[in-house]
């Protein structure tokens, strides 16, 4: 995709001075919880609400956002870091109303970003500052350096769980590291592939109880439930968002409800001591010139 094509598809959009793009990380303690599927379909649903959305594939060494969408990018974040291409050359519009910043798969050089690369990415992302409403960051799983970095750079963290015990324990481990070592206090929780609302609430309550017992000052918001749905597997096989293929499916309806909930949030965009995406605008907003 050429620079000219990308610039045309995401034109400059002058947002109000006080408004900055909302940055939401979608994260998990372990793999296999459907985190990337949630990210892709959330991006789709927000775009259906009329928002300009970019989905950043931040699972840098094991990227699969493009696979779920049936796309074959010509460039990805590897080219940004190692070949000096512009962010707008990496940016790729999808047929589903949002754009992606694809990453590479099976490239060991991307498994741990250097401090310089992290700063380069933050600088490059300023291109999107006046062009989008949402940046969704699909992190890798676990508690490695890249996962922590992208979670800290977001304004809000959407923690994806399933009802499996390993999902619960690994989610707690991520919360613990983020809280004790990086002073992060708030997480939004979504239970995915839930067999029932009762089961979803039970696993959330177990996580909440563990945090209350062993960690102080943690805020866990029960944000949504996505039910187990055969339509999801079918959409994965067809490499399309399930919300686009089967909007009347139970999982699709719950994803749209989740998007509407997120769009209603009054996001706290203040700096918290951790460097953020679009930090320059955040800093200016907090400390206006006299």
Secondary structure, DSSP 8 states (H G I E B T S, - for coil): --HHHHHHHS------TT---EEEEEEESSSSS-HHHHHHHHHHHHHHTT--EEEEEE-TTB--HHHHTT---S--HHHHHHS---HHHHEEE-TTS-EEE---BS-GGGSS--HHHHHHHHHHHGGGTTT-SEEEEEEEESS-HHHHHHHHTSSEEEEEE-SSHHHHHHHHHHHHHHHHHH---EEEEEEEEES-HHHHHHHHHHHHHHHHHH-SS-EEEEEEEEE--HHHHHHHHHTS-HHHH-TTSHHHHHHHHHHHHHHH--------SS--TTHHHHHHHHS---
